[in-house]
Structure formats: C-alpha cells, structure tokens
Amino acid sequence: MSIINMNQVKQKVEEKYSIARANCVLEKGAILKEYAALSNNIPNYDAEKMKFGTYNKEKYVAFFADMRSSTERAVEIGPAKTFLTIHAIMPAMIYIVESYKGYVIDLPGDGVMALFKNNNSIYWGENTTNYLKPEELAVRCGQEMLRAFDKVVNPILANDDIPPVSFGVGIDTGSVIVTKTGTDNTFDTKAIGTCINNAAKKSNGIKQITISSDTYNKVCENLKNQFTHRADNWYVQNI
C-alpha cells in the first residue's frame, strides 16, 4: 500500500524538468547550480517572530537523502546534464517528503533534509484512526523516494542520455534545537541536533535506508521486519 501515485510524481518531475530543458542546451554552455535554504519551514517556527539568541528544544525525526558520487558524476557528465539532473531529482524528493507530511528545511548539495513531527491525517490499512507515527512517515517516505528514482527520475534522465542517479537515506530520532541566527536584515531559523548529523552521515548507502535504533523502536512490526540489524546498532533496508 502506498499514498504515493508514481504517475503524479512523474507529472511533477516532467513539469519542472521540461522548463529546465527548454532553457538548457545540452551540448554547450556552463550552467551554475543554485540552491535556496528552506529552514524557515521548521514546523511551528517563524523567523520573523523569533528573537535572536533564543532557542527552543523539541523532538523530531530527522530525514536526510543524498546522492552517491555526485561530485565525480558532475565532472563526468558536465554542467548541462548536471543542471538537468538537479531539476529532475528535486521536484521528486520535495513532492514525496511533503506528501508524507514532512517539512523540507534544506536542500544541501544534491540532497534533501527534512523533519517529521506529529501526524493526524495519514493512516495505514483500514483503521482510519491508526495514524502513522513520525518515524513511520519518515521510513515510508524514504522507501517511496528510492523507488521513485528508479521508476520515474532515471527513465526521464535516460531520455536525454543522462546517467542514472543513486541515493541513500538516513533517519534518526532525537532532540532538535531551533534558533534564529543572522543579522537584522538577513536571518533564518536553523535546526541543530545530533539526530540531524547522524541522519546526514548515515545517508551514505546505495539504494539503502539506514535508521537508528531510536527510530526502529518506534515503527510498527511490519516495518521492523523489513530491516536488518547492523553491528553499529543501526538498521538497514535495501530497496
């Protein structure tokens, strides 16, 4: 069972990808990549209203998805195809995270960073009161995302003779400190926490989801059975 319709993912990707393709000549021209920080999307925090130097501490599920060998890949395929790759992967990742009620708070490099919190709208099975826990939302999101790269993103890239992408996902649960930083004219809210660092580090697999023991302990038995325990006390699923 899935809440994601891959045809809808394909529609989102093709919509943004076609615009980028129309403005990109594959054979020539150097194109620079630009990213926008989205950390003001941290749930329940508004940078306009927060005071500098203050902070709040809450529990979140941290989610990080990152492309494998992106630096080497960019050198190999060149700036134009790298540009198009970005416009294929980003719409897919953001759409899937938001579909699972996650908050995209940053687009670092060739990946996505998100936070998951409480959920009162997505349930699994026939019990409409059996809402997914934040940990379950994050894991389901990671599963769908890795499948979407194979089913949607890579076929679109292949049409322009662009090599396929491969991603890993890392997920951890823990306390996150949210603070406002910057100057009076330029500022943002930032999320800081060991769980965020762990999720980033553990996203180094290939078509693999790696989750912490804290996350594993909170998910349902069906999801637990899909993961294998590692010696470092993390759990892994290959997609």
Secondary structure, DSSP 8 states (H G I E B T S, - for coil): --S--HHHHHHHHHHHHHHHHHT--TTS----------GGGSTT--TTTS-TT-EEEEEEEEEEEEETTHHHHHHHH-HHHHHHHHHHHHHHHHHHHHHTT-EEEE--TTSEEEEE---SS-B-SS-TT-B--HHHHHHHHHHHHHHHIIIIIHHHHHTTT-----EEEEEEEEEEEEEEEE-SSSEEEEEE-HHHHHHHHTT-SSSEEEE-HHHHTTS-HHHHTT-EE-TTS-EEEE-
